[in-house]
Amino acid sequence: MELLHQIFIGPFIEMAGAPDLLVQVVWEGFVSGILYALIALGFVLIFKASGIFNFAQGIMVVFGALSLVGLHELGVPAWLAVILCIGIMFVLAVTVERVVLRPLVNQPEIILFMATIGLNTFLIGFGETVFGGEPKTMITAELGLPTGVTDVQMLGGMVSFQHIDIAAAVIAALMVATLAIFFNKSKIGRALRAVADDHQAAMSVGITLQQIWVIVWFAAGIVALVTGIMWGARSDVSFALEIVALKALPVLILGGFTSIPGAIIGGLIIGISEKLAEFYWGPMVGGSIESWVPFFVALIFLWFRPQGLFGEKIIERI
């Protein structure tokens, strides 16, 4: 009985006794959730337009951030390095379409998925060869990103807000809103959805499959670059960020693989739940539960709503 009280009642008593600390934990979870949502957004973009689960999206985040830092280390000004990185993402999109996707048009989805696994492995090896395996420091100040801290008195205590976290939340929100409008209102956005539904039908009405794939992979590359900059500014830039990107999987399970709003809501649920679990329940089991709690939450959702909060329930008739 005492153990059950400690697990189920104790943390909530602690939350009520220190509401300022609760706000701090929720804020940190909110920022992590926004960044998880950005990573998931890259998966959603490609899946919506091609029906492909891009296993390489995580390494694209790392590759974009390392390219930016690497160019600056060579003496390229920060603003020019950002422009060049956007160009690198465009070249990557064109190369993926020409070398990987074009030869596999109308192939089973599992074949395309395996191709992205090969792309992931290639980018890891190529990135380590070019940039090395050592962690690098993001050029936060050179990019004009804020680095200070604001302490706010609230609920009987002090809550700290990192300026880079605020900037990350604002930039992520603007990017998500822009992409949502682009997908739902623009002609290209409707073409992207048509390609995802049926490649042959889309081509029969004049939609160029190759151009659409380049556009969507380029958009996912821009998302990956922004995500890499934000994550790198909060910690550092290394291949360990690829592991962080795996947190997008539970986000996609919660929100649905084709929903931009789902990526946002799912990211916030995962980010806040993992921080709360780590801070209030982690000490009971020796800590380090932050790494697996998101997958446990996703498993619960799979039991009750496998298509996700905003996913479409597909019924196949035999």
Backbone bond lengths (Angstrom), bond angles and torsions (degrees), N, CA, C in turn:
res aa  C-N    CA-C-N  psi(-1)  N-CA   C-N-CA  omega(-1)  CA-C   N-CA-C  phi
1 M - - - 1.461 - - 1.532 111.05 -
2 E 1.299 115.61 -40.43 1.458 119.55 -179.98 1.528 110.75 -64.86
3 L 1.345 115.79 -38.15 1.464 119.66 179.21 1.531 110.81 -65.19
4 L 1.335 116.04 -42.66 1.461 120.16 179.08 1.532 110.52 -63.54
5 H 1.306 116.62 -39.64 1.468 120.92 177.66 1.518 110.60 -63.11
6 Q 1.332 116.54 -39.79 1.452 121.52 -179.07 1.527 111.03 -66.21
7 I 1.344 116.17 -37.44 1.458 120.71 -175.75 1.527 111.68 -80.20
8 F 1.325 116.95 -45.43 1.457 120.61 -169.95 1.536 113.91 -98.13
9 I 1.302 117.76 -24.48 1.461 120.77 -176.33 1.524 112.03 -108.61
10 G 1.334 116.09 -41.14 1.461 120.88 -174.97 1.521 114.59 -53.89
11 P 1.357 118.67 -50.36 1.474 118.61 -178.77 1.524 113.55 -60.03
12 F 1.338 117.50 -35.70 1.466 119.92 -179.16 1.532 111.20 -71.82
13 I 1.325 116.16 -32.95 1.467 119.30 173.92 1.529 109.98 -65.15
14 E 1.331 115.39 -40.04 1.461 120.35 178.60 1.528 110.94 -64.84
15 M 1.334 116.78 -39.76 1.471 120.61 177.55 1.521 110.79 -61.67
16 A 1.339 116.09 -44.56 1.459 120.10 -178.70 1.525 111.72 -68.05
17 G 1.338 116.68 -31.89 1.458 120.21 -177.97 1.513 113.42 -76.97
18 A 1.348 117.89 -22.62 1.472 121.18 -179.78 1.528 109.33 -137.15
19 P 1.335 117.35 72.23 1.469 120.12 -176.61 1.525 113.38 -63.19
20 D 1.334 117.42 -29.85 1.458 119.22 177.93 1.523 111.20 -64.69
21 L 1.333 116.26 -37.88 1.461 120.83 177.48 1.528 110.57 -67.08
22 L 1.328 116.00 -36.94 1.462 120.79 177.27 1.528 110.07 -62.60
23 V 1.330 117.18 -43.44 1.466 121.30 178.65 1.527 110.20 -61.41
24 Q 1.332 116.96 -40.43 1.465 120.82 179.21 1.523 110.92 -61.76
25 V 1.320 116.60 -45.57 1.467 121.03 -179.14 1.525 110.48 -65.58
26 V 1.334 116.88 -43.54 1.467 120.56 179.89 1.527 110.63 -63.65
27 W 1.341 117.40 -39.55 1.460 120.48 178.90 1.525 110.92 -62.64
28 E 1.332 116.91 -44.94 1.459 119.75 178.92 1.528 110.86 -63.70
29 G 1.326 116.54 -37.35 1.454 119.99 176.41 1.518 111.86 -67.53
30 F 1.336 116.04 -35.94 1.464 120.70 178.56 1.527 110.69 -62.05
31 V 1.332 116.92 -45.63 1.466 120.65 -179.43 1.526 110.52 -65.24
32 S 1.336 116.91 -45.02 1.469 119.55 177.22 1.524 110.35 -60.27
33 G 1.328 116.07 -40.24 1.463 120.05 179.98 1.507 112.74 -63.73
34 I 1.345 117.24 -39.20 1.459 120.96 177.41 1.524 110.35 -61.84
35 L 1.323 116.80 -41.75 1.456 120.18 -179.56 1.529 111.18 -71.44
36 Y 1.335 117.31 -36.21 1.464 119.50 173.21 1.530 110.08 -60.94
37 A 1.325 115.57 -39.95 1.463 120.13 179.93 1.526 110.74 -63.23
38 L 1.335 116.77 -37.03 1.459 119.60 178.01 1.533 110.63 -63.85
39 I 1.330 116.53 -43.94 1.466 119.57 177.43 1.523 110.06 -61.18
40 A 1.330 116.23 -46.09 1.460 120.40 179.93 1.519 111.28 -62.37
41 L 1.329 116.52 -31.73 1.452 120.56 -179.58 1.527 111.26 -61.56
42 G 1.337 116.39 -36.68 1.461 119.40 176.43 1.519 111.80 -62.23
43 F 1.339 116.57 -41.73 1.471 120.52 175.79 1.528 110.48 -61.71
44 V 1.323 116.41 -44.53 1.468 121.24 -176.24 1.521 110.71 -63.32
45 L 1.330 117.89 -43.17 1.459 121.56 -178.48 1.526 111.04 -56.52
46 I 1.326 116.23 -49.58 1.461 120.20 -176.97 1.526 110.87 -71.23
47 F 1.319 117.26 -38.26 1.465 119.73 -179.48 1.525 110.92 -66.73
48 K 1.336 117.44 -38.48 1.459 120.85 179.85 1.522 111.77 -64.62
49 A 1.336 116.43 -35.72 1.457 120.04 -174.03 1.521 114.21 -91.75
50 S 1.327 117.37 -18.93 1.466 118.26 -174.86 1.517 113.83 -136.27
51 G 1.328 117.03 -10.20 1.453 119.10 -176.31 1.516 112.80 72.92
52 I 1.345 116.40 14.71 1.460 121.45 -177.29 1.524 109.31 -103.82
53 F 1.332 116.45 131.98 1.457 119.88 169.86 1.521 107.09 -85.80
54 N 1.330 116.53 109.78 1.460 122.48 -174.64 1.517 110.64 -81.70
55 F 1.308 116.90 95.65 1.460 121.61 -179.82 1.524 111.77 -65.18
56 A 1.333 117.26 -17.86 1.465 121.02 -176.47 1.521 113.34 -88.90
57 Q 1.346 118.51 3.18 1.462 119.40 -177.00 1.525 111.96 -61.53
58 G 1.323 117.33 -37.02 1.457 120.77 179.60 1.514 112.84 -62.52
59 I 1.325 116.63 -45.11 1.466 119.02 -179.38 1.522 110.37 -72.40
60 M 1.349 118.31 -24.24 1.467 120.27 174.42 1.522 110.49 -64.50
61 V 1.334 117.38 -35.09 1.465 121.64 175.16 1.531 109.92 -60.68
62 V 1.331 115.85 -47.94 1.467 120.96 -179.52 1.526 110.38 -65.65
63 F 1.320 116.27 -45.04 1.464 121.49 -176.19 1.523 111.21 -62.26
64 G 1.339 116.96 -41.30 1.454 120.29 178.74 1.517 112.07 -64.08
65 A 1.334 116.91 -45.75 1.470 120.96 -179.39 1.528 111.33 -66.04
66 L 1.338 117.07 -42.17 1.463 120.28 179.37 1.526 111.33 -65.93
67 S 1.324 116.63 -35.48 1.470 119.65 177.67 1.518 110.52 -62.77
68 L 1.327 116.54 -42.36 1.460 120.68 179.60 1.519 111.46 -62.83
69 V 1.323 116.63 -49.19 1.467 120.58 -179.45 1.529 110.53 -65.68
70 G 1.339 116.36 -40.87 1.463 120.01 -179.37 1.519 112.56 -63.13
71 L 1.336 117.48 -42.22 1.462 120.41 178.07 1.531 111.28 -63.80
72 H 1.334 116.32 -39.55 1.471 119.17 179.45 1.520 110.89 -66.85
73 E 1.339 117.20 -35.78 1.455 120.28 177.36 1.523 111.91 -64.23
74 L 1.335 116.28 -25.23 1.464 120.54 177.64 1.520 112.56 -83.00
75 G 1.344 116.86 1.14 1.447 121.11 177.55 1.517 114.76 99.40
76 V 1.323 117.49 6.97 1.462 120.44 179.09 1.526 108.65 -79.22
77 P 1.346 118.68 130.51 1.474 120.35 177.51 1.521 111.49 -57.54
78 A 1.335 115.63 152.76 1.466 120.37 -173.13 1.521 112.23 -58.90
79 W 1.349 117.30 -45.68 1.473 119.84 -177.38 1.513 111.53 -64.49
80 L 1.350 116.57 -38.07 1.459 120.48 178.51 1.529 110.74 -71.18
81 A 1.335 116.27 -34.97 1.458 120.14 177.89 1.531 111.29 -63.37
82 V 1.334 116.76 -37.65 1.463 120.53 177.51 1.528 110.31 -63.54
83 I 1.337 116.30 -44.63 1.469 120.28 179.05 1.526 110.78 -62.31
84 L 1.330 115.94 -43.35 1.465 119.49 178.92 1.525 111.60 -64.26
85 C 1.333 116.61 -35.98 1.472 120.00 178.24 1.524 111.18 -66.75
86 I 1.331 116.57 -36.60 1.462 119.69 174.80 1.529 109.67 -61.98
87 G 1.350 115.31 -40.55 1.461 119.27 175.68 1.519 112.32 -63.66
88 I 1.344 116.70 -38.24 1.463 120.42 177.55 1.523 110.62 -61.98
89 M 1.330 116.86 -41.46 1.456 120.46 178.83 1.530 111.40 -65.65
90 F 1.322 116.61 -34.11 1.468 119.31 176.76 1.532 110.41 -68.24
91 V 1.320 116.91 -43.88 1.469 120.49 177.79 1.528 110.04 -61.21
92 L 1.339 116.26 -40.86 1.464 120.16 178.17 1.528 110.44 -62.03
93 A 1.340 117.27 -42.03 1.462 121.06 179.87 1.526 111.18 -62.79
94 V 1.327 116.49 -45.24 1.467 120.52 179.58 1.527 110.47 -63.89
95 T 1.341 116.50 -42.18 1.463 120.91 -179.06 1.526 111.00 -64.63
96 V 1.318 117.24 -42.99 1.470 120.62 178.91 1.524 110.44 -61.95
97 E 1.346 116.32 -42.33 1.472 119.35 -179.59 1.526 110.84 -64.86
98 R 1.333 116.93 -44.45 1.458 120.50 -175.87 1.527 112.48 -72.48
99 V 1.328 116.30 -43.67 1.464 120.78 -170.57 1.525 112.65 -91.05
100 V 1.334 116.55 -37.06 1.470 120.22 -172.55 1.521 112.23 -101.74
101 L 1.326 117.73 -51.94 1.463 120.83 -169.62 1.525 113.77 -83.62
102 R 1.331 117.84 -44.48 1.467 120.31 -174.53 1.524 112.43 -57.28
103 P 1.346 120.05 -43.02 1.467 118.69 178.88 1.538 113.52 -69.30
104 L 1.337 117.27 -12.17 1.465 120.27 -174.30 1.525 112.78 -111.56
105 V 1.335 117.51 18.00 1.460 120.48 178.17 1.528 109.87 -59.14
106 N 1.346 115.46 134.20 1.476 123.51 179.10 1.527 113.76 69.28
107 Q 1.327 116.92 10.88 1.458 119.70 173.12 1.526 109.35 -80.86
108 P 1.335 118.41 159.02 1.471 120.36 177.90 1.524 111.69 -56.31
109 E 1.332 115.56 149.32 1.466 120.52 -176.94 1.523 112.31 -59.64
110 I 1.321 117.63 -31.82 1.465 120.05 -179.32 1.521 110.72 -64.88
111 I 1.347 116.81 -31.91 1.462 120.35 177.77 1.525 110.00 -66.40
112 L 1.332 116.77 -43.86 1.462 120.86 178.43 1.526 111.41 -65.17
113 F 1.335 116.11 -37.69 1.466 119.90 177.52 1.527 110.51 -62.92
114 M 1.338 116.91 -44.42 1.464 120.07 178.59 1.529 110.90 -63.50
115 A 1.344 116.48 -32.81 1.466 119.46 177.61 1.526 110.98 -64.20
116 T 1.339 117.58 -37.67 1.465 119.79 178.45 1.534 111.30 -69.85
117 I 1.333 117.08 -29.58 1.470 119.33 173.93 1.528 109.61 -64.37
118 G 1.347 116.13 -42.58 1.460 119.45 176.07 1.519 112.03 -62.43
119 L 1.342 116.62 -39.90 1.463 121.03 176.78 1.517 111.01 -62.32
120 N 1.325 116.72 -40.82 1.463 121.63 178.11 1.526 110.99 -59.67
121 T 1.322 116.29 -46.66 1.469 120.78 -179.25 1.523 110.97 -64.43
122 F 1.328 116.02 -40.63 1.473 119.65 179.17 1.524 111.00 -62.66
123 L 1.350 117.32 -46.21 1.459 120.20 -177.59 1.523 111.77 -65.65
124 I 1.339 117.39 -33.81 1.464 119.86 175.92 1.521 110.21 -62.38
125 G 1.339 116.12 -51.34 1.461 120.05 -179.11 1.516 112.23 -63.56
126 F 1.333 117.03 -43.72 1.464 121.19 -179.82 1.528 110.35 -65.02
127 G 1.341 116.55 -42.08 1.457 120.67 179.78 1.516 112.20 -63.93
128 E 1.330 117.72 -42.53 1.467 120.44 178.96 1.523 111.31 -66.23
129 T 1.334 116.88 -34.44 1.462 120.66 178.31 1.527 111.16 -67.38
130 V 1.329 116.55 -42.68 1.467 120.99 -175.79 1.524 111.97 -79.95
131 F 1.337 116.73 -45.75 1.467 120.64 -171.37 1.523 113.66 -103.36
132 G 1.312 118.55 -12.65 1.455 121.05 -175.47 1.516 111.11 81.16
133 G 1.309 116.71 173.31 1.453 120.65 -175.99 1.513 115.45 -100.68
134 E 1.341 117.50 0.58 1.458 120.71 -177.58 1.528 111.26 -80.39
135 P 1.348 117.12 142.60 1.474 119.63 175.94 1.522 111.27 -62.09
136 K 1.321 116.12 146.66 1.452 121.68 -179.70 1.531 109.55 -123.89
137 T 1.311 115.70 156.37 1.461 121.44 -179.10 1.522 109.93 -93.52
138 M 1.320 115.90 128.75 1.463 120.15 178.19 1.525 110.47 -66.61
139 I 1.318 116.29 142.72 1.471 122.22 -177.63 1.533 109.09 -82.16
140 T 1.303 116.11 64.54 1.466 121.95 -173.04 1.519 112.14 -62.66
141 A 1.326 116.73 -50.64 1.466 120.08 -177.35 1.528 111.09 -65.23
142 E 1.334 117.00 -40.84 1.466 120.99 -178.60 1.524 111.56 -63.25
143 L 1.335 117.33 -29.56 1.458 121.23 179.21 1.523 112.45 -83.68
144 G 1.332 116.24 -4.66 1.461 120.19 179.83 1.514 113.53 80.42
145 L 1.330 117.35 16.20 1.456 120.46 178.50 1.531 109.93 -80.46
146 P 1.314 118.61 141.08 1.474 121.55 -177.93 1.524 111.02 -71.04
147 T 1.323 115.56 147.73 1.469 120.07 -177.97 1.522 113.51 -127.24
148 G 1.322 118.09 2.28 1.466 120.19 -175.82 1.519 112.89 -82.93
149 V 1.334 113.69 -176.02 1.464 121.88 179.90 1.526 107.94 -134.00
150 T 1.318 116.18 137.59 1.462 121.67 174.99 1.528 108.80 -115.95
151 D 1.322 116.51 123.91 1.462 121.89 177.13 1.526 108.98 -98.12
152 V 1.316 115.02 126.99 1.456 121.29 -177.70 1.521 109.57 -117.06
153 Q 1.314 116.23 128.91 1.458 121.27 177.75 1.530 108.51 -80.59
154 M 1.334 117.01 118.85 1.460 120.08 177.88 1.526 110.25 -156.87
155 L 1.311 115.63 148.29 1.465 123.66 175.22 1.527 111.85 54.07
156 G 1.307 116.23 36.10 1.457 120.26 176.79 1.501 114.82 79.27
157 G 1.308 118.47 12.26 1.458 120.87 -179.90 1.522 110.75 -151.85
158 M 1.326 115.68 -170.68 1.452 121.73 -177.49 1.528 109.05 -114.64
159 V 1.352 115.92 128.32 1.462 121.61 178.19 1.523 107.74 -114.41
160 S 1.329 116.61 129.57 1.462 122.08 -177.48 1.528 110.26 -99.61
161 F 1.328 115.66 133.96 1.460 121.82 177.73 1.527 108.78 -120.80
162 Q 1.322 115.74 111.97 1.456 120.19 175.50 1.527 109.15 -69.70
163 H 1.318 116.73 132.58 1.462 120.43 -178.92 1.521 111.84 -63.83
164 I 1.335 117.22 -34.19 1.464 119.79 179.10 1.527 110.53 -66.92
165 D 1.342 116.34 -31.63 1.464 119.60 177.16 1.528 110.89 -68.11
166 I 1.328 115.83 -40.43 1.464 119.73 177.77 1.524 110.13 -63.78
167 A 1.341 116.07 -43.50 1.462 120.37 179.09 1.531 110.80 -62.82
168 A 1.332 116.51 -40.79 1.464 120.22 179.41 1.520 110.82 -62.15
169 A 1.333 116.91 -42.46 1.462 120.53 -179.59 1.532 111.20 -64.65
170 V 1.339 116.67 -41.59 1.466 120.39 -178.84 1.521 110.72 -68.23
171 I 1.336 117.31 -46.23 1.469 121.08 -179.76 1.514 111.10 -63.08
172 A 1.333 116.80 -42.45 1.455 120.44 179.25 1.526 111.02 -63.18
173 A 1.324 116.63 -42.19 1.468 120.30 -179.80 1.525 110.93 -63.05
174 L 1.343 116.83 -42.94 1.460 120.57 179.14 1.524 111.27 -64.19
175 M 1.328 116.67 -41.52 1.457 119.91 -179.52 1.520 111.64 -66.19
176 V 1.325 116.78 -43.26 1.462 120.71 179.31 1.531 110.38 -62.52
177 A 1.332 116.61 -43.84 1.468 120.28 179.87 1.524 111.16 -62.80
178 T 1.330 116.44 -42.50 1.465 120.36 179.60 1.519 111.81 -62.51
179 L 1.328 116.44 -44.86 1.463 120.13 -179.36 1.519 111.67 -67.82
180 A 1.324 116.77 -36.41 1.466 119.84 178.45 1.526 110.57 -62.98
181 I 1.337 116.49 -43.89 1.467 120.51 177.72 1.528 110.39 -65.17
182 F 1.332 116.15 -41.37 1.463 121.18 -179.61 1.530 111.12 -60.10
183 F 1.315 116.91 -44.41 1.464 120.71 -177.22 1.523 111.84 -70.91
184 N 1.310 117.25 -38.28 1.460 120.42 -171.42 1.522 114.20 -91.70
185 K 1.328 117.75 -24.18 1.465 120.06 -173.21 1.521 114.36 -111.64
186 S 1.329 118.45 -27.35 1.462 120.01 -173.08 1.527 111.67 -87.08
187 K 1.322 115.25 158.45 1.460 121.35 177.59 1.523 110.85 -64.78
188 I 1.340 116.54 -40.16 1.464 120.42 178.83 1.523 110.44 -64.09
189 G 1.345 116.72 -39.18 1.455 120.15 178.83 1.518 112.18 -61.04
190 R 1.337 116.44 -41.90 1.471 119.48 177.37 1.522 111.00 -66.47
191 A 1.323 116.33 -35.81 1.466 119.80 177.16 1.524 111.01 -65.11
192 L 1.330 116.77 -37.47 1.459 120.66 177.52 1.523 111.06 -60.20
193 R 1.314 116.64 -43.48 1.462 120.07 179.61 1.521 111.15 -67.68
194 A 1.328 116.75 -35.61 1.463 119.99 178.89 1.520 111.37 -65.48
195 V 1.326 116.77 -40.37 1.460 121.17 178.56 1.522 110.34 -63.30
196 A 1.314 116.89 -39.17 1.466 120.70 -179.99 1.522 111.09 -64.66
197 D 1.345 117.12 -37.23 1.463 120.15 -177.40 1.519 111.94 -70.33
198 D 1.337 117.29 -43.22 1.463 119.45 -176.72 1.529 109.05 -162.48
199 H 1.334 116.85 111.58 1.456 121.05 -178.11 1.527 111.75 -59.96
200 Q 1.326 116.42 -48.74 1.459 120.60 -176.01 1.522 111.32 -64.37
201 A 1.333 117.03 -43.96 1.458 120.12 -179.56 1.521 111.17 -64.84
202 A 1.327 116.60 -39.18 1.464 119.98 178.88 1.526 110.81 -63.40
203 M 1.331 117.53 -42.56 1.461 120.35 179.62 1.524 111.45 -68.41
204 S 1.340 117.36 -30.66 1.463 120.85 -178.28 1.528 112.38 -68.76
205 V 1.327 117.65 -21.44 1.474 120.65 178.36 1.525 111.68 -103.75
206 G 1.320 116.52 15.70 1.455 120.03 171.36 1.509 116.48 96.34
207 I 1.327 117.92 6.78 1.465 120.39 178.35 1.523 108.90 -83.49
208 T 1.324 117.33 122.65 1.460 121.91 -178.85 1.522 109.64 -80.68
209 L 1.304 115.39 110.23 1.465 120.79 -175.05 1.519 111.55 -60.80
210 Q 1.334 117.17 -41.88 1.459 121.15 -176.09 1.538 110.91 -63.18
211 Q 1.323 117.07 -44.09 1.468 120.09 -179.39 1.521 111.39 -65.34
212 I 1.328 116.18 -40.48 1.459 120.05 -179.80 1.522 110.28 -62.69
213 W 1.318 117.41 -42.52 1.460 120.18 -179.99 1.525 111.46 -65.12
214 V 1.322 117.22 -39.57 1.462 119.83 177.30 1.526 110.14 -62.03
215 I 1.332 116.41 -44.03 1.469 120.64 -178.95 1.524 111.04 -61.01
216 V 1.331 116.72 -46.52 1.462 119.31 -174.16 1.530 111.36 -72.72
217 W 1.337 117.72 -36.00 1.461 119.44 176.67 1.523 110.86 -70.75
218 F 1.328 117.09 -33.20 1.463 120.26 175.35 1.520 110.49 -66.13
219 A 1.346 116.89 -43.61 1.470 120.80 177.67 1.524 110.68 -61.31
220 A 1.343 116.48 -42.99 1.470 119.96 177.73 1.523 110.95 -64.60
221 G 1.334 116.54 -32.94 1.460 120.25 177.46 1.521 111.91 -67.57
222 I 1.347 116.86 -39.32 1.468 120.55 176.78 1.529 109.78 -63.57
223 V 1.332 116.45 -43.78 1.462 120.37 176.93 1.522 110.47 -59.26
224 A 1.336 116.26 -43.32 1.465 120.45 179.45 1.527 111.15 -62.88
225 L 1.335 117.51 -40.50 1.461 121.21 179.56 1.525 111.18 -63.16
226 V 1.334 116.66 -47.07 1.470 120.68 179.30 1.533 110.41 -62.15
227 T 1.333 115.68 -43.11 1.469 119.62 179.31 1.516 111.10 -62.10
228 G 1.339 116.88 -43.05 1.460 120.47 179.13 1.513 112.28 -62.39
229 I 1.339 116.94 -38.39 1.470 120.55 178.05 1.525 110.36 -64.34
230 M 1.326 117.05 -45.42 1.462 120.78 -177.54 1.529 111.80 -67.19
231 W 1.345 116.36 -46.04 1.468 118.71 178.36 1.529 110.71 -64.44
232 G 1.342 116.05 -41.41 1.459 119.67 -179.76 1.513 112.50 -64.29
233 A 1.348 116.88 -34.43 1.463 120.36 178.85 1.522 111.19 -69.07
234 R 1.335 117.76 -27.26 1.474 121.30 -179.25 1.523 111.90 -84.80
235 S 1.324 118.07 -23.95 1.464 120.69 -179.39 1.525 108.86 -136.83
236 D 1.318 116.92 -97.96 1.455 122.15 172.67 1.524 107.51 -155.15
237 V 1.311 116.18 179.53 1.459 121.18 -178.65 1.526 108.63 -108.39
238 S 1.297 117.18 114.48 1.458 121.95 179.31 1.517 108.88 -155.76
239 F 1.315 115.97 172.91 1.456 120.26 179.95 1.522 111.68 -71.45
240 A 1.336 117.15 -8.64 1.463 120.11 174.23 1.523 111.40 -65.62
241 L 1.343 117.74 -20.97 1.458 120.63 177.70 1.522 111.53 -62.68
242 E 1.329 116.30 -24.72 1.466 119.04 177.70 1.522 110.64 -62.75
243 I 1.342 117.29 -34.74 1.459 121.27 177.51 1.518 110.08 -67.81
244 V 1.341 116.22 -39.26 1.461 120.36 176.43 1.525 110.18 -60.13
245 A 1.342 115.58 -37.60 1.463 119.96 -178.36 1.521 112.30 -63.79
246 L 1.325 117.50 -22.93 1.467 119.68 177.74 1.527 111.58 -65.54
247 K 1.345 117.11 -18.85 1.464 119.59 176.02 1.525 111.00 -64.17
248 A 1.331 116.42 -15.37 1.466 119.15 177.12 1.523 111.42 -68.35
249 L 1.319 118.43 -22.15 1.466 120.53 -179.39 1.527 111.88 -64.07
250 P 1.338 119.49 -51.36 1.462 118.49 174.10 1.520 113.25 -60.41
251 V 1.336 116.78 -34.07 1.464 119.94 177.63 1.516 110.47 -61.40
252 L 1.328 117.01 -43.71 1.461 121.56 179.33 1.517 111.60 -66.20
253 I 1.331 116.79 -37.32 1.467 120.52 178.79 1.525 109.91 -64.42
254 L 1.321 116.47 -40.43 1.459 119.92 -179.75 1.522 111.69 -71.25
255 G 1.330 116.92 -45.65 1.459 120.37 -172.00 1.505 115.08 -89.24
256 G 1.333 117.64 -22.55 1.452 120.82 -174.37 1.523 110.17 101.85
257 F 1.317 116.75 142.66 1.463 121.54 -172.57 1.528 113.32 -75.72
258 T 1.326 118.48 -11.39 1.460 120.54 -176.35 1.529 112.59 -119.45
259 S 1.303 118.21 11.34 1.463 120.65 -172.90 1.519 111.45 -114.37
260 I 1.332 116.43 119.95 1.465 120.78 174.20 1.529 110.93 -68.58
261 P 1.346 119.78 -46.60 1.477 118.51 173.83 1.523 112.28 -59.96
262 G 1.337 116.23 -34.82 1.463 119.43 178.08 1.511 112.57 -62.73
263 A 1.345 116.91 -36.75 1.464 120.29 177.51 1.520 110.75 -63.31
264 I 1.332 116.65 -37.41 1.464 120.72 -179.93 1.527 110.64 -68.27
265 I 1.337 116.00 -53.66 1.471 120.38 -178.06 1.523 110.50 -62.55
266 G 1.329 116.39 -44.34 1.460 120.00 179.48 1.518 111.85 -61.89
267 G 1.327 117.01 -40.63 1.461 120.03 178.71 1.513 112.34 -63.03
268 L 1.333 116.74 -41.97 1.460 120.01 179.73 1.531 111.09 -66.32
269 I 1.336 116.98 -40.95 1.466 119.77 178.77 1.518 110.72 -61.60
270 I 1.319 116.20 -46.10 1.471 120.40 -178.60 1.525 110.68 -66.72
271 G 1.324 117.41 -46.20 1.462 120.36 -177.17 1.514 112.78 -62.33
272 I 1.327 116.91 -47.00 1.466 120.47 -178.17 1.526 111.22 -70.89
273 S 1.321 117.53 -41.27 1.469 120.02 -177.73 1.525 111.52 -65.55
274 E 1.343 117.88 -38.38 1.468 118.99 -178.44 1.532 110.91 -69.80
275 K 1.333 117.82 -35.68 1.470 120.06 179.40 1.531 110.96 -70.75
276 L 1.332 116.26 -41.94 1.464 119.30 177.36 1.520 110.96 -63.01
277 A 1.333 115.34 -44.11 1.470 118.94 -178.73 1.522 111.42 -64.11
278 E 1.323 116.47 -42.41 1.466 119.95 -178.12 1.527 111.11 -65.93
279 F 1.335 117.36 -41.30 1.458 120.12 -174.28 1.531 112.28 -77.46
280 Y 1.343 116.57 -42.22 1.467 118.90 -172.89 1.530 113.27 -96.86
281 W 1.315 118.52 -32.00 1.456 119.98 -178.55 1.532 112.77 -106.90
282 G 1.348 116.65 -20.56 1.455 120.21 -178.48 1.520 115.18 -56.71
283 P 1.347 118.41 -44.98 1.466 118.94 -178.83 1.524 114.06 -60.14
284 M 1.331 118.01 -23.04 1.469 120.34 -179.27 1.529 111.60 -70.20
285 V 1.343 116.65 -25.24 1.466 119.90 -177.06 1.528 111.44 -119.54
286 G 1.328 116.17 17.65 1.450 119.93 177.88 1.515 115.09 87.85
287 G 1.327 118.07 10.30 1.454 121.93 176.43 1.513 113.66 82.31
288 S 1.340 114.72 -173.07 1.469 123.38 177.24 1.522 113.49 61.39
289 I 1.340 117.27 32.11 1.464 118.89 174.95 1.530 111.53 -93.42
290 E 1.329 115.62 -5.76 1.460 120.69 -179.36 1.523 111.64 -61.19
291 S 1.336 117.10 -28.71 1.456 120.99 -175.69 1.523 112.72 -75.37
292 W 1.358 118.11 -27.20 1.465 118.30 -175.85 1.526 113.92 -113.77
293 V 1.306 118.98 -12.95 1.466 120.74 179.04 1.533 112.23 -57.93
294 P 1.359 119.90 -42.97 1.467 118.44 178.96 1.526 113.52 -57.25
295 F 1.325 116.86 -37.35 1.457 119.71 -178.96 1.534 110.83 -73.36
296 F 1.329 116.50 -30.56 1.463 120.28 175.26 1.527 110.33 -67.46
297 V 1.337 116.48 -42.39 1.463 120.37 177.09 1.524 110.22 -62.20
298 A 1.342 116.64 -41.93 1.462 120.69 178.89 1.523 111.15 -63.37
299 L 1.322 117.06 -38.19 1.461 120.65 178.68 1.523 111.17 -61.84
300 I 1.325 116.87 -40.79 1.465 120.62 177.77 1.528 110.19 -61.72
301 F 1.334 116.57 -42.17 1.465 119.81 178.76 1.528 110.98 -64.82
302 L 1.316 117.20 -36.45 1.466 120.24 179.80 1.530 111.01 -62.59
303 W 1.329 116.67 -32.81 1.464 119.65 179.07 1.520 111.77 -65.69
304 F 1.337 116.45 -40.76 1.462 120.15 -170.63 1.532 113.68 -103.80
305 R 1.319 117.42 -29.01 1.469 119.71 -179.68 1.524 109.02 -147.88
306 P 1.315 118.07 79.06 1.474 121.46 -173.67 1.520 114.04 -63.52
307 Q 1.345 118.51 -23.48 1.466 120.29 179.50 1.519 112.86 -82.15
308 G 1.333 117.99 -3.78 1.451 121.43 179.97 1.522 111.96 89.24
309 L 1.314 116.11 170.51 1.463 121.06 -176.94 1.521 112.23 -63.31
310 F 1.340 117.06 -39.13 1.457 121.01 -175.94 1.523 112.34 -116.46
311 G 1.317 117.58 6.48 1.457 120.26 179.76 1.516 111.88 -76.94
312 E 1.331 115.24 160.97 1.450 120.89 179.69 1.522 109.50 -92.58
313 K 1.329 114.89 134.81 1.439 120.52 177.22 1.519 109.49 -80.53
314 I 1.314 116.48 117.42 1.463 121.63 -175.44 1.527 109.40 -99.23
315 I 1.332 115.37 124.63 1.450 121.40 178.05 1.534 108.20 -113.22
316 E 1.307 116.68 117.33 1.459 121.25 179.98 1.537 109.40 -100.95
317 R 1.301 114.80 128.83 1.463 119.84 178.33 1.519 109.14 -95.22
318 I 1.291 115.50 136.24 1.466 121.31 -179.44 1.525 109.66 -105.50
